Amino acid sequence: MSCGDHHEVDCSQILDRLYEYIDNELADADCGDIRTHLDECSPCLEKYGLEQHVKALVQRCCGCDDVPVDLRSKVLARIREVKTQVVTSDGASVVVEQVSVESVVVDGDRPGA
């Protein structure tokens, strides 16, 4: 998506990171870039408002449901098993077979969530 105006950061890049922004999962510098873009771009600001509203609605309607312990365990186990293949610029292939999960935050675990 693009509003047709020139921005320092393209609309599609902003919209790709919108949920991370809404969830406060970005570095301060990235948040500043997104905030600046939203201040300049009414279509993106409208999309942000809509997504924020939908997230709040889902939280209000479904936020009190506890995550089943077995589901949480299965998800964490799956995260630990993930294998990722990365192809470098010279065409070499590297397989990452171990992922370390140091901490997992579930919305219900965060203060104020």
Phi and psi restraints in degrees (range 20) as a CNS / XPLOR table:
assign (resid 1 and name C) (resid 2 and name N)
       (resid 2 and name CA) (resid 2 and name C) 1.0 -146.5 20.0 2
assign (resid 2 and name N) (resid 2 and name CA)
       (resid 2 and name C) (resid 3 and name N) 1.0 140.2 20.0 2
assign (resid 2 and name C) (resid 3 and name N)
       (resid 3 and name CA) (resid 3 and name C) 1.0 -83.4 20.0 2
assign (resid 3 and name N) (resid 3 and name CA)
       (resid 3 and name C) (resid 4 and name N) 1.0 -7.6 20.0 2
assign (resid 3 and name C) (resid 4 and name N)
       (resid 4 and name CA) (resid 4 and name C) 1.0 95.7 20.0 2
assign (resid 4 and name N) (resid 4 and name CA)
       (resid 4 and name C) (resid 5 and name N) 1.0 -16.1 20.0 2
assign (resid 4 and name C) (resid 5 and name N)
       (resid 5 and name CA) (resid 5 and name C) 1.0 -90.1 20.0 2
assign (resid 5 and name N) (resid 5 and name CA)
       (resid 5 and name C) (resid 6 and name N) 1.0 155.6 20.0 2
assign (resid 5 and name C) (resid 6 and name N)
       (resid 6 and name CA) (resid 6 and name C) 1.0 -84.5 20.0 2
assign (resid 6 and name N) (resid 6 and name CA)
       (resid 6 and name C) (resid 7 and name N) 1.0 130.6 20.0 2
assign (resid 6 and name C) (resid 7 and name N)
       (resid 7 and name CA) (resid 7 and name C) 1.0 -130.0 20.0 2
assign (resid 7 and name N) (resid 7 and name CA)
       (resid 7 and name C) (resid 8 and name N) 1.0 155.9 20.0 2
assign (resid 7 and name C) (resid 8 and name N)
       (resid 8 and name CA) (resid 8 and name C) 1.0 -59.1 20.0 2
assign (resid 8 and name N) (resid 8 and name CA)
       (resid 8 and name C) (resid 9 and name N) 1.0 -39.4 20.0 2
assign (resid 8 and name C) (resid 9 and name N)
       (resid 9 and name CA) (resid 9 and name C) 1.0 -116.6 20.0 2
assign (resid 9 and name N) (resid 9 and name CA)
       (resid 9 and name C) (resid 10 and name N) 1.0 130.3 20.0 2
assign (resid 9 and name C) (resid 10 and name N)
       (resid 10 and name CA) (resid 10 and name C) 1.0 -63.8 20.0 2
assign (resid 10 and name N) (resid 10 and name CA)
       (resid 10 and name C) (resid 11 and name N) 1.0 146.3 20.0 2
assign (resid 10 and name C) (resid 11 and name N)
       (resid 11 and name CA) (resid 11 and name C) 1.0 -54.3 20.0 2
assign (resid 11 and name N) (resid 11 and name CA)
       (resid 11 and name C) (resid 12 and name N) 1.0 -42.6 20.0 2
assign (resid 11 and name C) (resid 12 and name N)
       (resid 12 and name CA) (resid 12 and name C) 1.0 -62.4 20.0 2
assign (resid 12 and name N) (resid 12 and name CA)
       (resid 12 and name C) (resid 13 and name N) 1.0 -35.9 20.0 2
assign (resid 12 and name C) (resid 13 and name N)
       (resid 13 and name CA) (resid 13 and name C) 1.0 -67.9 20.0 2
assign (resid 13 and name N) (resid 13 and name CA)
       (resid 13 and name C) (resid 14 and name N) 1.0 -37.4 20.0 2
assign (resid 13 and name C) (resid 14 and name N)
       (resid 14 and name CA) (resid 14 and name C) 1.0 -66.3 20.0 2
assign (resid 14 and name N) (resid 14 and name CA)
       (resid 14 and name C) (resid 15 and name N) 1.0 -47.3 20.0 2
assign (resid 14 and name C) (resid 15 and name N)
       (resid 15 and name CA) (resid 15 and name C) 1.0 -66.8 20.0 2
assign (resid 15 and name N) (resid 15 and name CA)
       (resid 15 and name C) (resid 16 and name N) 1.0 -30.1 20.0 2
assign (resid 15 and name C) (resid 16 and name N)
       (resid 16 and name CA) (resid 16 and name C) 1.0 -65.5 20.0 2
assign (resid 16 and name N) (resid 16 and name CA)
       (resid 16 and name C) (resid 17 and name N) 1.0 -25.9 20.0 2
assign (resid 16 and name C) (resid 17 and name N)
       (resid 17 and name CA) (resid 17 and name C) 1.0 -109.1 20.0 2
assign (resid 17 and name N) (resid 17 and name CA)
       (resid 17 and name C) (resid 18 and name N) 1.0 10.2 20.0 2
assign (resid 17 and name C) (resid 18 and name N)
       (resid 18 and name CA) (resid 18 and name C) 1.0 -60.2 20.0 2
assign (resid 18 and name N) (resid 18 and name CA)
       (resid 18 and name C) (resid 19 and name N) 1.0 -44.3 20.0 2
assign (resid 18 and name C) (resid 19 and name N)
       (resid 19 and name CA) (resid 19 and name C) 1.0 -67.2 20.0 2
assign (resid 19 and name N) (resid 19 and name CA)
       (resid 19 and name C) (resid 20 and name N) 1.0 -36.0 20.0 2
assign (resid 19 and name C) (resid 20 and name N)
       (resid 20 and name CA) (resid 20 and name C) 1.0 -63.0 20.0 2
assign (resid 20 and name N) (resid 20 and name CA)
       (resid 20 and name C) (resid 21 and name N) 1.0 -37.6 20.0 2
assign (resid 20 and name C) (resid 21 and name N)
       (resid 21 and name CA) (resid 21 and name C) 1.0 -67.1 20.0 2
assign (resid 21 and name N) (resid 21 and name CA)
       (resid 21 and name C) (resid 22 and name N) 1.0 -47.3 20.0 2
assign (resid 21 and name C) (resid 22 and name N)
       (resid 22 and name CA) (resid 22 and name C) 1.0 -60.9 20.0 2
assign (resid 22 and name N) (resid 22 and name CA)
       (resid 22 and name C) (resid 23 and name N) 1.0 -36.8 20.0 2
assign (resid 22 and name C) (resid 23 and name N)
       (resid 23 and name CA) (resid 23 and name C) 1.0 -86.8 20.0 2
assign (resid 23 and name N) (resid 23 and name CA)
       (resid 23 and name C) (resid 24 and name N) 1.0 7.1 20.0 2
assign (resid 23 and name C) (resid 24 and name N)
       (resid 24 and name CA) (resid 24 and name C) 1.0 56.2 20.0 2
assign (resid 24 and name N) (resid 24 and name CA)
       (resid 24 and name C) (resid 25 and name N) 1.0 44.6 20.0 2
assign (resid 24 and name C) (resid 25 and name N)
       (resid 25 and name CA) (resid 25 and name C) 1.0 -109.1 20.0 2
assign (resid 25 and name N) (resid 25 and name CA)
       (resid 25 and name C) (resid 26 and name N) 1.0 12.8 20.0 2
assign (resid 25 and name C) (resid 26 and name N)
       (resid 26 and name CA) (resid 26 and name C) 1.0 -110.3 20.0 2
assign (resid 26 and name N) (resid 26 and name CA)
       (resid 26 and name C) (resid 27 and name N) 1.0 156.9 20.0 2
assign (resid 26 and name C) (resid 27 and name N)
       (resid 27 and name CA) (resid 27 and name C) 1.0 -66.1 20.0 2
assign (resid 27 and name N) (resid 27 and name CA)
       (resid 27 and name C) (resid 28 and name N) 1.0 156.6 20.0 2
assign (resid 27 and name C) (resid 28 and name N)
       (resid 28 and name CA) (resid 28 and name C) 1.0 -55.9 20.0 2
assign (resid 28 and name N) (resid 28 and name CA)
       (resid 28 and name C) (resid 29 and name N) 1.0 -40.2 20.0 2
assign (resid 28 and name C) (resid 29 and name N)
       (resid 29 and name CA) (resid 29 and name C) 1.0 -63.5 20.0 2
assign (resid 29 and name N) (resid 29 and name CA)
       (resid 29 and name C) (resid 30 and name N) 1.0 -42.3 20.0 2
assign (resid 29 and name C) (resid 30 and name N)
       (resid 30 and name CA) (resid 30 and name C) 1.0 -65.6 20.0 2
assign (resid 30 and name N) (resid 30 and name CA)
       (resid 30 and name C) (resid 31 and name N) 1.0 -39.0 20.0 2
assign (resid 30 and name C) (resid 31 and name N)
       (resid 31 and name CA) (resid 31 and name C) 1.0 -61.6 20.0 2
assign (resid 31 and name N) (resid 31 and name CA)
       (resid 31 and name C) (resid 32 and name N) 1.0 -40.6 20.0 2
assign (resid 31 and name C) (resid 32 and name N)
       (resid 32 and name CA) (resid 32 and name C) 1.0 -62.8 20.0 2
assign (resid 32 and name N) (resid 32 and name CA)
       (resid 32 and name C) (resid 33 and name N) 1.0 -42.0 20.0 2
assign (resid 32 and name C) (resid 33 and name N)
       (resid 33 and name CA) (resid 33 and name C) 1.0 -61.9 20.0 2
assign (resid 33 and name N) (resid 33 and name CA)
       (resid 33 and name C) (resid 34 and name N) 1.0 -43.7 20.0 2
assign (resid 33 and name C) (resid 34 and name N)
       (resid 34 and name CA) (resid 34 and name C) 1.0 -68.3 20.0 2
assign (resid 34 and name N) (resid 34 and name CA)
       (resid 34 and name C) (resid 35 and name N) 1.0 -43.4 20.0 2
assign (resid 34 and name C) (resid 35 and name N)
       (resid 35 and name CA) (resid 35 and name C) 1.0 -60.4 20.0 2
assign (resid 35 and name N) (resid 35 and name CA)
       (resid 35 and name C) (resid 36 and name N) 1.0 -43.5 20.0 2
assign (resid 35 and name C) (resid 36 and name N)
       (resid 36 and name CA) (resid 36 and name C) 1.0 -60.1 20.0 2
assign (resid 36 and name N) (resid 36 and name CA)
       (resid 36 and name C) (resid 37 and name N) 1.0 -45.6 20.0 2
assign (resid 36 and name C) (resid 37 and name N)
       (resid 37 and name CA) (resid 37 and name C) 1.0 -61.8 20.0 2
assign (resid 37 and name N) (resid 37 and name CA)
       (resid 37 and name C) (resid 38 and name N) 1.0 -45.1 20.0 2
assign (resid 37 and name C) (resid 38 and name N)
       (resid 38 and name CA) (resid 38 and name C) 1.0 -63.6 20.0 2
assign (resid 38 and name N) (resid 38 and name CA)
       (resid 38 and name C) (resid 39 and name N) 1.0 -32.8 20.0 2
assign (resid 38 and name C) (resid 39 and name N)
       (resid 39 and name CA) (resid 39 and name C) 1.0 -67.1 20.0 2
assign (resid 39 and name N) (resid 39 and name CA)
       (resid 39 and name C) (resid 40 and name N) 1.0 -27.0 20.0 2
assign (resid 39 and name C) (resid 40 and name N)
       (resid 40 and name CA) (resid 40 and name C) 1.0 -97.4 20.0 2
assign (resid 40 and name N) (resid 40 and name CA)
       (resid 40 and name C) (resid 41 and name N) 1.0 -19.0 20.0 2
assign (resid 40 and name C) (resid 41 and name N)
       (resid 41 and name CA) (resid 41 and name C) 1.0 -124.4 20.0 2
assign (resid 41 and name N) (resid 41 and name CA)
       (resid 41 and name C) (resid 42 and name N) 1.0 103.2 20.0 2
assign (resid 41 and name C) (resid 42 and name N)
       (resid 42 and name CA) (resid 42 and name C) 1.0 -66.7 20.0 2
assign (resid 42 and name N) (resid 42 and name CA)
       (resid 42 and name C) (resid 43 and name N) 1.0 -34.8 20.0 2
assign (resid 42 and name C) (resid 43 and name N)
       (resid 43 and name CA) (resid 43 and name C) 1.0 -63.1 20.0 2
assign (resid 43 and name N) (resid 43 and name CA)
       (resid 43 and name C) (resid 44 and name N) 1.0 -40.9 20.0 2
assign (resid 43 and name C) (resid 44 and name N)
       (resid 44 and name CA) (resid 44 and name C) 1.0 -69.6 20.0 2
assign (resid 44 and name N) (resid 44 and name CA)
       (resid 44 and name C) (resid 45 and name N) 1.0 -37.7 20.0 2
assign (resid 44 and name C) (resid 45 and name N)
       (resid 45 and name CA) (resid 45 and name C) 1.0 -63.0 20.0 2
assign (resid 45 and name N) (resid 45 and name CA)
       (resid 45 and name C) (resid 46 and name N) 1.0 -39.3 20.0 2
assign (resid 45 and name C) (resid 46 and name N)
       (resid 46 and name CA) (resid 46 and name C) 1.0 -64.7 20.0 2
assign (resid 46 and name N) (resid 46 and name CA)
       (resid 46 and name C) (resid 47 and name N) 1.0 -43.4 20.0 2
assign (resid 46 and name C) (resid 47 and name N)
       (resid 47 and name CA) (resid 47 and name C) 1.0 -63.3 20.0 2
assign (resid 47 and name N) (resid 47 and name CA)
       (resid 47 and name C) (resid 48 and name N) 1.0 -41.5 20.0 2
assign (resid 47 and name C) (resid 48 and name N)
       (resid 48 and name CA) (resid 48 and name C) 1.0 -59.6 20.0 2
assign (resid 48 and name N) (resid 48 and name CA)
       (resid 48 and name C) (resid 49 and name N) 1.0 -46.9 20.0 2
assign (resid 48 and name C) (resid 49 and name N)
       (resid 49 and name CA) (resid 49 and name C) 1.0 -61.4 20.0 2
assign (resid 49 and name N) (resid 49 and name CA)
       (resid 49 and name C) (resid 50 and name N) 1.0 -41.1 20.0 2
assign (resid 49 and name C) (resid 50 and name N)
       (resid 50 and name CA) (resid 50 and name C) 1.0 -64.8 20.0 2
assign (resid 50 and name N) (resid 50 and name CA)
       (resid 50 and name C) (resid 51 and name N) 1.0 -47.9 20.0 2
assign (resid 50 and name C) (resid 51 and name N)
       (resid 51 and name CA) (resid 51 and name C) 1.0 -64.0 20.0 2
assign (resid 51 and name N) (resid 51 and name CA)
       (resid 51 and name C) (resid 52 and name N) 1.0 -39.3 20.0 2
assign (resid 51 and name C) (resid 52 and name N)
       (resid 52 and name CA) (resid 52 and name C) 1.0 -64.4 20.0 2
assign (resid 52 and name N) (resid 52 and name CA)
       (resid 52 and name C) (resid 53 and name N) 1.0 -40.5 20.0 2
assign (resid 52 and name C) (resid 53 and name N)
       (resid 53 and name CA) (resid 53 and name C) 1.0 -65.9 20.0 2
assign (resid 53 and name N) (resid 53 and name CA)
       (resid 53 and name C) (resid 54 and name N) 1.0 -43.8 20.0 2
assign (resid 53 and name C) (resid 54 and name N)
       (resid 54 and name CA) (resid 54 and name C) 1.0 -62.5 20.0 2
assign (resid 54 and name N) (resid 54 and name CA)
       (resid 54 and name C) (resid 55 and name N) 1.0 -43.6 20.0 2
assign (resid 54 and name C) (resid 55 and name N)
       (resid 55 and name CA) (resid 55 and name C) 1.0 -61.6 20.0 2
assign (resid 55 and name N) (resid 55 and name CA)
       (resid 55 and name C) (resid 56 and name N) 1.0 -42.9 20.0 2
assign (resid 55 and name C) (resid 56 and name N)
       (resid 56 and name CA) (resid 56 and name C) 1.0 -65.1 20.0 2
assign (resid 56 and name N) (resid 56 and name CA)
       (resid 56 and name C) (resid 57 and name N) 1.0 -39.3 20.0 2
assign (resid 56 and name C) (resid 57 and name N)
       (resid 57 and name CA) (resid 57 and name C) 1.0 -64.1 20.0 2
assign (resid 57 and name N) (resid 57 and name CA)
       (resid 57 and name C) (resid 58 and name N) 1.0 -45.7 20.0 2
assign (resid 57 and name C) (resid 58 and name N)
       (resid 58 and name CA) (resid 58 and name C) 1.0 -62.9 20.0 2
assign (resid 58 and name N) (resid 58 and name CA)
       (resid 58 and name C) (resid 59 and name N) 1.0 -42.6 20.0 2
assign (resid 58 and name C) (resid 59 and name N)
       (resid 59 and name CA) (resid 59 and name C) 1.0 -61.2 20.0 2
assign (resid 59 and name N) (resid 59 and name CA)
       (resid 59 and name C) (resid 60 and name N) 1.0 -42.7 20.0 2
assign (resid 59 and name C) (resid 60 and name N)
       (resid 60 and name CA) (resid 60 and name C) 1.0 -67.0 20.0 2
assign (resid 60 and name N) (resid 60 and name CA)
       (resid 60 and name C) (resid 61 and name N) 1.0 -39.1 20.0 2
assign (resid 60 and name C) (resid 61 and name N)
       (resid 61 and name CA) (resid 61 and name C) 1.0 -83.5 20.0 2
assign (resid 61 and name N) (resid 61 and name CA)
       (resid 61 and name C) (resid 62 and name N) 1.0 -30.1 20.0 2
assign (resid 61 and name C) (resid 62 and name N)
       (resid 62 and name CA) (resid 62 and name C) 1.0 -122.7 20.0 2
assign (resid 62 and name N) (resid 62 and name CA)
       (resid 62 and name C) (resid 63 and name N) 1.0 -4.7 20.0 2
assign (resid 62 and name C) (resid 63 and name N)
       (resid 63 and name CA) (resid 63 and name C) 1.0 -66.5 20.0 2
assign (resid 63 and name N) (resid 63 and name CA)
       (resid 63 and name C) (resid 64 and name N) 1.0 -19.6 20.0 2
assign (resid 63 and name C) (resid 64 and name N)
       (resid 64 and name CA) (resid 64 and name C) 1.0 -89.2 20.0 2
assign (resid 64 and name N) (resid 64 and name CA)
       (resid 64 and name C) (resid 65 and name N) 1.0 -4.6 20.0 2
assign (resid 64 and name C) (resid 65 and name N)
       (resid 65 and name CA) (resid 65 and name C) 1.0 -76.0 20.0 2
assign (resid 65 and name N) (resid 65 and name CA)
       (resid 65 and name C) (resid 66 and name N) 1.0 127.8 20.0 2
assign (resid 65 and name C) (resid 66 and name N)
       (resid 66 and name CA) (resid 66 and name C) 1.0 -76.9 20.0 2
assign (resid 66 and name N) (resid 66 and name CA)
       (resid 66 and name C) (resid 67 and name N) 1.0 144.5 20.0 2
assign (resid 66 and name C) (resid 67 and name N)
       (resid 67 and name CA) (resid 67 and name C) 1.0 -77.0 20.0 2
assign (resid 67 and name N) (resid 67 and name CA)
       (resid 67 and name C) (resid 68 and name N) 1.0 125.0 20.0 2
assign (resid 67 and name C) (resid 68 and name N)
       (resid 68 and name CA) (resid 68 and name C) 1.0 -58.4 20.0 2
assign (resid 68 and name N) (resid 68 and name CA)
       (resid 68 and name C) (resid 69 and name N) 1.0 137.9 20.0 2
assign (resid 68 and name C) (resid 69 and name N)
       (resid 69 and name CA) (resid 69 and name C) 1.0 -57.7 20.0 2
assign (resid 69 and name N) (resid 69 and name CA)
       (resid 69 and name C) (resid 70 and name N) 1.0 -41.8 20.0 2
assign (resid 69 and name C) (resid 70 and name N)
       (resid 70 and name CA) (resid 70 and name C) 1.0 -66.6 20.0 2
assign (resid 70 and name N) (resid 70 and name CA)
       (resid 70 and name C) (resid 71 and name N) 1.0 -35.8 20.0 2
assign (resid 70 and name C) (resid 71 and name N)
       (resid 71 and name CA) (resid 71 and name C) 1.0 -65.5 20.0 2
assign (resid 71 and name N) (resid 71 and name CA)
       (resid 71 and name C) (resid 72 and name N) 1.0 -46.0 20.0 2
assign (resid 71 and name C) (resid 72 and name N)
       (resid 72 and name CA) (resid 72 and name C) 1.0 -59.3 20.0 2
assign (resid 72 and name N) (resid 72 and name CA)
       (resid 72 and name C) (resid 73 and name N) 1.0 -43.4 20.0 2
assign (resid 72 and name C) (resid 73 and name N)
       (resid 73 and name CA) (resid 73 and name C) 1.0 -63.3 20.0 2
assign (resid 73 and name N) (resid 73 and name CA)
       (resid 73 and name C) (resid 74 and name N) 1.0 -41.5 20.0 2
assign (resid 73 and name C) (resid 74 and name N)
       (resid 74 and name CA) (resid 74 and name C) 1.0 -64.8 20.0 2
assign (resid 74 and name N) (resid 74 and name CA)
       (resid 74 and name C) (resid 75 and name N) 1.0 -42.4 20.0 2
assign (resid 74 and name C) (resid 75 and name N)
       (resid 75 and name CA) (resid 75 and name C) 1.0 -64.3 20.0 2
assign (resid 75 and name N) (resid 75 and name CA)
       (resid 75 and name C) (resid 76 and name N) 1.0 -45.9 20.0 2
assign (resid 75 and name C) (resid 76 and name N)
       (resid 76 and name CA) (resid 76 and name C) 1.0 -63.1 20.0 2
assign (resid 76 and name N) (resid 76 and name CA)
       (resid 76 and name C) (resid 77 and name N) 1.0 -39.8 20.0 2
assign (resid 76 and name C) (resid 77 and name N)
       (resid 77 and name CA) (resid 77 and name C) 1.0 -63.3 20.0 2
assign (resid 77 and name N) (resid 77 and name CA)
       (resid 77 and name C) (resid 78 and name N) 1.0 -42.0 20.0 2
assign (resid 77 and name C) (resid 78 and name N)
       (resid 78 and name CA) (resid 78 and name C) 1.0 -65.2 20.0 2
assign (resid 78 and name N) (resid 78 and name CA)
       (resid 78 and name C) (resid 79 and name N) 1.0 -39.1 20.0 2
assign (resid 78 and name C) (resid 79 and name N)
       (resid 79 and name CA) (resid 79 and name C) 1.0 -60.4 20.0 2
assign (resid 79 and name N) (resid 79 and name CA)
       (resid 79 and name C) (resid 80 and name N) 1.0 -40.8 20.0 2
assign (resid 79 and name C) (resid 80 and name N)
       (resid 80 and name CA) (resid 80 and name C) 1.0 -67.9 20.0 2
assign (resid 80 and name N) (resid 80 and name CA)
       (resid 80 and name C) (resid 81 and name N) 1.0 -24.1 20.0 2
assign (resid 80 and name C) (resid 81 and name N)
       (resid 81 and name CA) (resid 81 and name C) 1.0 -90.5 20.0 2
assign (resid 81 and name N) (resid 81 and name CA)
       (resid 81 and name C) (resid 82 and name N) 1.0 -8.8 20.0 2
assign (resid 81 and name C) (resid 82 and name N)
       (resid 82 and name CA) (resid 82 and name C) 1.0 -56.9 20.0 2
assign (resid 82 and name N) (resid 82 and name CA)
       (resid 82 and name C) (resid 83 and name N) 1.0 134.4 20.0 2
assign (resid 82 and name C) (resid 83 and name N)
       (resid 83 and name CA) (resid 83 and name C) 1.0 -116.5 20.0 2
assign (resid 83 and name N) (resid 83 and name CA)
       (resid 83 and name C) (resid 84 and name N) 1.0 132.6 20.0 2
assign (resid 83 and name C) (resid 84 and name N)
       (resid 84 and name CA) (resid 84 and name C) 1.0 -123.1 20.0 2
assign (resid 84 and name N) (resid 84 and name CA)
       (resid 84 and name C) (resid 85 and name N) 1.0 134.9 20.0 2
assign (resid 84 and name C) (resid 85 and name N)
       (resid 85 and name CA) (resid 85 and name C) 1.0 -106.8 20.0 2
assign (resid 85 and name N) (resid 85 and name CA)
       (resid 85 and name C) (resid 86 and name N) 1.0 127.7 20.0 2
assign (resid 85 and name C) (resid 86 and name N)
       (resid 86 and name CA) (resid 86 and name C) 1.0 -117.5 20.0 2
assign (resid 86 and name N) (resid 86 and name CA)
       (resid 86 and name C) (resid 87 and name N) 1.0 130.7 20.0 2
assign (resid 86 and name C) (resid 87 and name N)
       (resid 87 and name CA) (resid 87 and name C) 1.0 -105.5 20.0 2
assign (resid 87 and name N) (resid 87 and name CA)
       (resid 87 and name C) (resid 88 and name N) 1.0 121.5 20.0 2
assign (resid 87 and name C) (resid 88 and name N)
       (resid 88 and name CA) (resid 88 and name C) 1.0 -79.1 20.0 2
assign (resid 88 and name N) (resid 88 and name CA)
       (resid 88 and name C) (resid 89 and name N) 1.0 170.6 20.0 2
assign (resid 88 and name C) (resid 89 and name N)
       (resid 89 and name CA) (resid 89 and name C) 1.0 -63.3 20.0 2
assign (resid 89 and name N) (resid 89 and name CA)
       (resid 89 and name C) (resid 90 and name N) 1.0 -25.1 20.0 2
assign (resid 89 and name C) (resid 90 and name N)
       (resid 90 and name CA) (resid 90 and name C) 1.0 -90.1 20.0 2
assign (resid 90 and name N) (resid 90 and name CA)
       (resid 90 and name C) (resid 91 and name N) 1.0 8.1 20.0 2
assign (resid 90 and name C) (resid 91 and name N)
       (resid 91 and name CA) (resid 91 and name C) 1.0 90.2 20.0 2
assign (resid 91 and name N) (resid 91 and name CA)
       (resid 91 and name C) (resid 92 and name N) 1.0 -3.5 20.0 2
assign (resid 91 and name C) (resid 92 and name N)
       (resid 92 and name CA) (resid 92 and name C) 1.0 -70.4 20.0 2
assign (resid 92 and name N) (resid 92 and name CA)
       (resid 92 and name C) (resid 93 and name N) 1.0 150.2 20.0 2
assign (resid 92 and name C) (resid 93 and name N)
       (resid 93 and name CA) (resid 93 and name C) 1.0 -114.0 20.0 2
assign (resid 93 and name N) (resid 93 and name CA)
       (resid 93 and name C) (resid 94 and name N) 1.0 130.7 20.0 2
assign (resid 93 and name C) (resid 94 and name N)
       (resid 94 and name CA) (resid 94 and name C) 1.0 -122.4 20.0 2
assign (resid 94 and name N) (resid 94 and name CA)
       (resid 94 and name C) (resid 95 and name N) 1.0 131.8 20.0 2
assign (resid 94 and name C) (resid 95 and name N)
       (resid 95 and name CA) (resid 95 and name C) 1.0 -109.2 20.0 2
assign (resid 95 and name N) (resid 95 and name CA)
       (resid 95 and name C) (resid 96 and name N) 1.0 124.5 20.0 2
assign (resid 95 and name C) (resid 96 and name N)
       (resid 96 and name CA) (resid 96 and name C) 1.0 -97.5 20.0 2
assign (resid 96 and name N) (resid 96 and name CA)
       (resid 96 and name C) (resid 97 and name N) 1.0 116.0 20.0 2
assign (resid 96 and name C) (resid 97 and name N)
       (resid 97 and name CA) (resid 97 and name C) 1.0 -105.0 20.0 2
assign (resid 97 and name N) (resid 97 and name CA)
       (resid 97 and name C) (resid 98 and name N) 1.0 -7.1 20.0 2
assign (resid 97 and name C) (resid 98 and name N)
       (resid 98 and name CA) (resid 98 and name C) 1.0 -133.1 20.0 2
assign (resid 98 and name N) (resid 98 and name CA)
       (resid 98 and name C) (resid 99 and name N) 1.0 131.6 20.0 2
assign (resid 98 and name C) (resid 99 and name N)
       (resid 99 and name CA) (resid 99 and name C) 1.0 -120.9 20.0 2
assign (resid 99 and name N) (resid 99 and name CA)
       (resid 99 and name C) (resid 100 and name N) 1.0 130.5 20.0 2
assign (resid 99 and name C) (resid 100 and name N)
       (resid 100 and name CA) (resid 100 and name C) 1.0 -97.5 20.0 2
assign (resid 100 and name N) (resid 100 and name CA)
       (resid 100 and name C) (resid 101 and name N) 1.0 127.1 20.0 2
assign (resid 100 and name C) (resid 101 and name N)
       (resid 101 and name CA) (resid 101 and name C) 1.0 -109.1 20.0 2
assign (resid 101 and name N) (resid 101 and name CA)
       (resid 101 and name C) (resid 102 and name N) 1.0 108.0 20.0 2
assign (resid 101 and name C) (resid 102 and name N)
       (resid 102 and name CA) (resid 102 and name C) 1.0 -87.5 20.0 2
assign (resid 102 and name N) (resid 102 and name CA)
       (resid 102 and name C) (resid 103 and name N) 1.0 -32.9 20.0 2
assign (resid 102 and name C) (resid 103 and name N)
       (resid 103 and name CA) (resid 103 and name C) 1.0 -157.3 20.0 2
assign (resid 103 and name N) (resid 103 and name CA)
       (resid 103 and name C) (resid 104 and name N) 1.0 140.0 20.0 2
assign (resid 103 and name C) (resid 104 and name N)
       (resid 104 and name CA) (resid 104 and name C) 1.0 -126.6 20.0 2
assign (resid 104 and name N) (resid 104 and name CA)
       (resid 104 and name C) (resid 105 and name N) 1.0 130.2 20.0 2
assign (resid 104 and name C) (resid 105 and name N)
       (resid 105 and name CA) (resid 105 and name C) 1.0 -112.1 20.0 2
assign (resid 105 and name N) (resid 105 and name CA)
       (resid 105 and name C) (resid 106 and name N) 1.0 122.9 20.0 2
assign (resid 105 and name C) (resid 106 and name N)
       (resid 106 and name CA) (resid 106 and name C) 1.0 -103.7 20.0 2
assign (resid 106 and name N) (resid 106 and name CA)
       (resid 106 and name C) (resid 107 and name N) 1.0 139.7 20.0 2
assign (resid 106 and name C) (resid 107 and name N)
       (resid 107 and name CA) (resid 107 and name C) 1.0 -44.4 20.0 2
assign (resid 107 and name N) (resid 107 and name CA)
       (resid 107 and name C) (resid 108 and name N) 1.0 -40.6 20.0 2
assign (resid 107 and name C) (resid 108 and name N)
       (resid 108 and name CA) (resid 108 and name C) 1.0 -67.6 20.0 2
assign (resid 108 and name N) (resid 108 and name CA)
       (resid 108 and name C) (resid 109 and name N) 1.0 -18.2 20.0 2
assign (resid 108 and name C) (resid 109 and name N)
       (resid 109 and name CA) (resid 109 and name C) 1.0 -88.3 20.0 2
assign (resid 109 and name N) (resid 109 and name CA)
       (resid 109 and name C) (resid 110 and name N) 1.0 -19.0 20.0 2
assign (resid 109 and name C) (resid 110 and name N)
       (resid 110 and name CA) (resid 110 and name C) 1.0 -80.4 20.0 2
assign (resid 110 and name N) (resid 110 and name CA)
       (resid 110 and name C) (resid 111 and name N) 1.0 138.1 20.0 2
assign (resid 110 and name C) (resid 111 and name N)
       (resid 111 and name CA) (resid 111 and name C) 1.0 -59.7 20.0 2
assign (resid 111 and name N) (resid 111 and name CA)
       (resid 111 and name C) (resid 112 and name N) 1.0 134.9 20.0 2
assign (resid 111 and name C) (resid 112 and name N)
       (resid 112 and name CA) (resid 112 and name C) 1.0 82.7 20.0 2
assign (resid 112 and name N) (resid 112 and name CA)
       (resid 112 and name C) (resid 113 and name N) 1.0 0.4 20.0 2
